[in-house]
């Protein structure tokens, strides 16, 4: 992807820079016309080219008035711009950055899809919703991730987090094995066979709560290589609460965040090139997790 050309294309589509350029051009013209008017007044005062001085001054004042009026309108327009950040910035960059990349700010995981990962409690007091779905292929791995919201009025639990799903060709675990950080609420899974277990590895027991069908299956899954990967993911300190599930050919990861992943409103304060750099850092987290897994 040619970054400079891409940035220019976005700036043209958004239109904010065009308005700023118009305002800057009028500011430069203002200086030129004021200088021209001052020079005309000087000619008129000295008596040199008297008629030309009057004409130049008059024309300068008329043009100045017209352009100042237009500048005020453009400045008001620029100050009042409240555009869709996700559609104008995130969506086109996601489509360009990832193979088959797509982004939807509304369409995302259903509540049933969220709890089917076995990483979230499935009782009537819990409510889940999601948005900002990013999908595509990166480093040969299919992925999707979304903002997921968890609410439980009874326990006063209100969590916001980022949910990842990675698809691998090789089977990672036939039955679900779930790891949650100690700060995560105890899970009440929809699958009654999934329950808290103690593994043979004390490091894992200290780092996570582990949920599985039975201890033998989970312990067979926890090879030295897998333990190393889990420790790497935990060391990233992505959020206060971390949840990881291995199930069949899927790996699910969820961590809490302070706010939504992407901004919603695009205003004059935003610089397209700077915003793309911010997005790139967020997109790189996907590659970082893929490398670990």
Secondary structure as a PSIPRED ss2 file (coil, helix, strand):
# PSIPRED VFORMAT (PSIPRED V4.0)

   1 X C   1.000  0.000  0.000
   2 X C   1.000  0.000  0.000
   3 X H   0.000  1.000  0.000
   4 X H   0.000  1.000  0.000
   5 X H   0.000  1.000  0.000
   6 X H   0.000  1.000  0.000
   7 X H   0.000  1.000  0.000
   8 X H   0.000  1.000  0.000
   9 X H   0.000  1.000  0.000
  10 X H   0.000  1.000  0.000
  11 X H   0.000  1.000  0.000
  12 X H   0.000  1.000  0.000
  13 X H   0.000  1.000  0.000
  14 X H   0.000  1.000  0.000
  15 X C   1.000  0.000  0.000
  16 X H   0.000  1.000  0.000
  17 X H   0.000  1.000  0.000
  18 X H   0.000  1.000  0.000
  19 X H   0.000  1.000  0.000
  20 X H   0.000  1.000  0.000
  21 X H   0.000  1.000  0.000
  22 X H   0.000  1.000  0.000
  23 X H   0.000  1.000  0.000
  24 X H   0.000  1.000  0.000
  25 X H   0.000  1.000  0.000
  26 X H   0.000  1.000  0.000
  27 X H   0.000  1.000  0.000
  28 X H   0.000  1.000  0.000
  29 X H   0.000  1.000  0.000
  30 X H   0.000  1.000  0.000
  31 X H   0.000  1.000  0.000
  32 X H   0.000  1.000  0.000
  33 X H   0.000  1.000  0.000
  34 X H   0.000  1.000  0.000
  35 X H   0.000  1.000  0.000
  36 X H   0.000  1.000  0.000
  37 X H   0.000  1.000  0.000
  38 X H   0.000  1.000  0.000
  39 X H   0.000  1.000  0.000
  40 X H   0.000  1.000  0.000
  41 X H   0.000  1.000  0.000
  42 X H   0.000  1.000  0.000
  43 X H   0.000  1.000  0.000
  44 X H   0.000  1.000  0.000
  45 X H   0.000  1.000  0.000
  46 X H   0.000  1.000  0.000
  47 X C   1.000  0.000  0.000
  48 X C   1.000  0.000  0.000
  49 X C   1.000  0.000  0.000
  50 X H   0.000  1.000  0.000
  51 X H   0.000  1.000  0.000
  52 X H   0.000  1.000  0.000
  53 X H   0.000  1.000  0.000
  54 X H   0.000  1.000  0.000
  55 X H   0.000  1.000  0.000
  56 X H   0.000  1.000  0.000
  57 X H   0.000  1.000  0.000
  58 X H   0.000  1.000  0.000
  59 X H   0.000  1.000  0.000
  60 X H   0.000  1.000  0.000
  61 X H   0.000  1.000  0.000
  62 X H   0.000  1.000  0.000
  63 X H   0.000  1.000  0.000
  64 X H   0.000  1.000  0.000
  65 X H   0.000  1.000  0.000
  66 X H   0.000  1.000  0.000
  67 X H   0.000  1.000  0.000
  68 X H   0.000  1.000  0.000
  69 X H   0.000  1.000  0.000
  70 X H   0.000  1.000  0.000
  71 X H   0.000  1.000  0.000
  72 X H   0.000  1.000  0.000
  73 X H   0.000  1.000  0.000
  74 X H   0.000  1.000  0.000
  75 X H   0.000  1.000  0.000
  76 X H   0.000  1.000  0.000
  77 X H   0.000  1.000  0.000
  78 X H   0.000  1.000  0.000
  79 X H   0.000  1.000  0.000
  80 X C   1.000  0.000  0.000
  81 X C   1.000  0.000  0.000
  82 X C   1.000  0.000  0.000
  83 X E   0.000  0.000  1.000
  84 X E   0.000  0.000  1.000
  85 X H   0.000  1.000  0.000
  86 X H   0.000  1.000  0.000
  87 X H   0.000  1.000  0.000
  88 X H   0.000  1.000  0.000
  89 X H   0.000  1.000  0.000
  90 X H   0.000  1.000  0.000
  91 X H   0.000  1.000  0.000
  92 X H   0.000  1.000  0.000
  93 X H   0.000  1.000  0.000
  94 X H   0.000  1.000  0.000
  95 X H   0.000  1.000  0.000
  96 X H   0.000  1.000  0.000
  97 X H   0.000  1.000  0.000
  98 X C   1.000  0.000  0.000
  99 X E   0.000  0.000  1.000
 100 X E   0.000  0.000  1.000
 101 X E   0.000  0.000  1.000
 102 X E   0.000  0.000  1.000
 103 X E   0.000  0.000  1.000
 104 X E   0.000  0.000  1.000
 105 X C   1.000  0.000  0.000
 106 X C   1.000  0.000  0.000
 107 X C   1.000  0.000  0.000
 108 X C   1.000  0.000  0.000
 109 X C   1.000  0.000  0.000
 110 X C   1.000  0.000  0.000
 111 X H   0.000  1.000  0.000
 112 X H   0.000  1.000  0.000
 113 X H   0.000  1.000  0.000
 114 X H   0.000  1.000  0.000
 115 X H   0.000  1.000  0.000
 116 X C   1.000  0.000  0.000
 117 X C   1.000  0.000  0.000
 118 X C   1.000  0.000  0.000
 119 X C   1.000  0.000  0.000
 120 X C   1.000  0.000  0.000
 121 X C   1.000  0.000  0.000
 122 X C   1.000  0.000  0.000
 123 X C   1.000  0.000  0.000
 124 X C   1.000  0.000  0.000
 125 X C   1.000  0.000  0.000
 126 X E   0.000  0.000  1.000
 127 X E   0.000  0.000  1.000
 128 X E   0.000  0.000  1.000
 129 X E   0.000  0.000  1.000
 130 X E   0.000  0.000  1.000
 131 X E   0.000  0.000  1.000
 132 X E   0.000  0.000  1.000
 133 X E   0.000  0.000  1.000
 134 X E   0.000  0.000  1.000
 135 X E   0.000  0.000  1.000
 136 X E   0.000  0.000  1.000
 137 X E   0.000  0.000  1.000
 138 X E   0.000  0.000  1.000
 139 X C   1.000  0.000  0.000
 140 X C   1.000  0.000  0.000
 141 X E   0.000  0.000  1.000
 142 X E   0.000  0.000  1.000
 143 X E   0.000  0.000  1.000
 144 X E   0.000  0.000  1.000
 145 X E   0.000  0.000  1.000
 146 X E   0.000  0.000  1.000
 147 X E   0.000  0.000  1.000
 148 X E   0.000  0.000  1.000
 149 X E   0.000  0.000  1.000
 150 X E   0.000  0.000  1.000
 151 X E   0.000  0.000  1.000
 152 X E   0.000  0.000  1.000
 153 X C   1.000  0.000  0.000
 154 X C   1.000  0.000  0.000
 155 X C   1.000  0.000  0.000
 156 X C   1.000  0.000  0.000
 157 X E   0.000  0.000  1.000
 158 X E   0.000  0.000  1.000
 159 X E   0.000  0.000  1.000
 160 X E   0.000  0.000  1.000
 161 X E   0.000  0.000  1.000
 162 X E   0.000  0.000  1.000
 163 X E   0.000  0.000  1.000
 164 X E   0.000  0.000  1.000
 165 X E   0.000  0.000  1.000
 166 X E   0.000  0.000  1.000
 167 X E   0.000  0.000  1.000
 168 X C   1.000  0.000  0.000
 169 X C   1.000  0.000  0.000
 170 X C   1.000  0.000  0.000
 171 X C   1.000  0.000  0.000
 172 X C   1.000  0.000  0.000
 173 X E   0.000  0.000  1.000
 174 X E   0.000  0.000  1.000
 175 X E   0.000  0.000  1.000
 176 X E   0.000  0.000  1.000
 177 X E   0.000  0.000  1.000
 178 X E   0.000  0.000  1.000
 179 X E   0.000  0.000  1.000
 180 X E   0.000  0.000  1.000
 181 X E   0.000  0.000  1.000
 182 X C   1.000  0.000  0.000
 183 X C   1.000  0.000  0.000
 184 X C   1.000  0.000  0.000
 185 X C   1.000  0.000  0.000
 186 X C   1.000  0.000  0.000
 187 X C   1.000  0.000  0.000
 188 X C   1.000  0.000  0.000
 189 X C   1.000  0.000  0.000
 190 X C   1.000  0.000  0.000
 191 X C   1.000  0.000  0.000
 192 X C   1.000  0.000  0.000
 193 X C   1.000  0.000  0.000
 194 X C   1.000  0.000  0.000
 195 X E   0.000  0.000  1.000
 196 X E   0.000  0.000  1.000
 197 X E   0.000  0.000  1.000
 198 X C   1.000  0.000  0.000
 199 X C   1.000  0.000  0.000
 200 X C   1.000  0.000  0.000
 201 X C   1.000  0.000  0.000
 202 X H   0.000  1.000  0.000
 203 X H   0.000  1.000  0.000
 204 X H   0.000  1.000  0.000
 205 X H   0.000  1.000  0.000
 206 X H   0.000  1.000  0.000
 207 X H   0.000  1.000  0.000
 208 X E   0.000  0.000  1.000
 209 X E   0.000  0.000  1.000
 210 X E   0.000  0.000  1.000
 211 X E   0.000  0.000  1.000
 212 X E   0.000  0.000  1.000
 213 X C   1.000  0.000  0.000
 214 X C   1.000  0.000  0.000
 215 X H   0.000  1.000  0.000
 216 X H   0.000  1.000  0.000
 217 X H   0.000  1.000  0.000
 218 X H   0.000  1.000  0.000
 219 X H   0.000  1.000  0.000
 220 X H   0.000  1.000  0.000
 221 X H   0.000  1.000  0.000
 222 X C   1.000  0.000  0.000
 223 X C   1.000  0.000  0.000
 224 X H   0.000  1.000  0.000
 225 X H   0.000  1.000  0.000
 226 X H   0.000  1.000  0.000
 227 X H   0.000  1.000  0.000
 228 X H   0.000  1.000  0.000
 229 X H   0.000  1.000  0.000
 230 X H   0.000  1.000  0.000
 231 X H   0.000  1.000  0.000
 232 X H   0.000  1.000  0.000
 233 X H   0.000  1.000  0.000
 234 X H   0.000  1.000  0.000
 235 X H   0.000  1.000  0.000
 236 X C   1.000  0.000  0.000
 237 X C   1.000  0.000  0.000
 238 X C   1.000  0.000  0.000
 239 X C   1.000  0.000  0.000
 240 X C   1.000  0.000  0.000
 241 X C   1.000  0.000  0.000
 242 X E   0.000  0.000  1.000
 243 X E   0.000  0.000  1.000
 244 X E   0.000  0.000  1.000
 245 X E   0.000  0.000  1.000
 246 X E   0.000  0.000  1.000
 247 X E   0.000  0.000  1.000
 248 X E   0.000  0.000  1.000
 249 X C   1.000  0.000  0.000
 250 X E   0.000  0.000  1.000
 251 X E   0.000  0.000  1.000
 252 X E   0.000  0.000  1.000
 253 X E   0.000  0.000  1.000
 254 X E   0.000  0.000  1.000
 255 X E   0.000  0.000  1.000
 256 X E   0.000  0.000  1.000
 257 X C   1.000  0.000  0.000
 258 X C   1.000  0.000  0.000
 259 X C   1.000  0.000  0.000
 260 X C   1.000  0.000  0.000
 261 X C   1.000  0.000  0.000
 262 X C   1.000  0.000  0.000
 263 X C   1.000  0.000  0.000
 264 X C   1.000  0.000  0.000
 265 X E   0.000  0.000  1.000
 266 X E   0.000  0.000  1.000
 267 X C   1.000  0.000  0.000
 268 X C   1.000  0.000  0.000
 269 X C   1.000  0.000  0.000
 270 X C   1.000  0.000  0.000
 271 X C   1.000  0.000  0.000
 272 X H   0.000  1.000  0.000
 273 X H   0.000  1.000  0.000
 274 X H   0.000  1.000  0.000
 275 X H   0.000  1.000  0.000
 276 X H   0.000  1.000  0.000
 277 X H   0.000  1.000  0.000
 278 X H   0.000  1.000  0.000
 279 X H   0.000  1.000  0.000
 280 X H   0.000  1.000  0.000
 281 X H   0.000  1.000  0.000
 282 X H   0.000  1.000  0.000
 283 X H   0.000  1.000  0.000
 284 X H   0.000  1.000  0.000
 285 X H   0.000  1.000  0.000
 286 X H   0.000  1.000  0.000
 287 X H   0.000  1.000  0.000
 288 X H   0.000  1.000  0.000
 289 X H   0.000  1.000  0.000
 290 X H   0.000  1.000  0.000
 291 X H   0.000  1.000  0.000
 292 X H   0.000  1.000  0.000
 293 X C   1.000  0.000  0.000
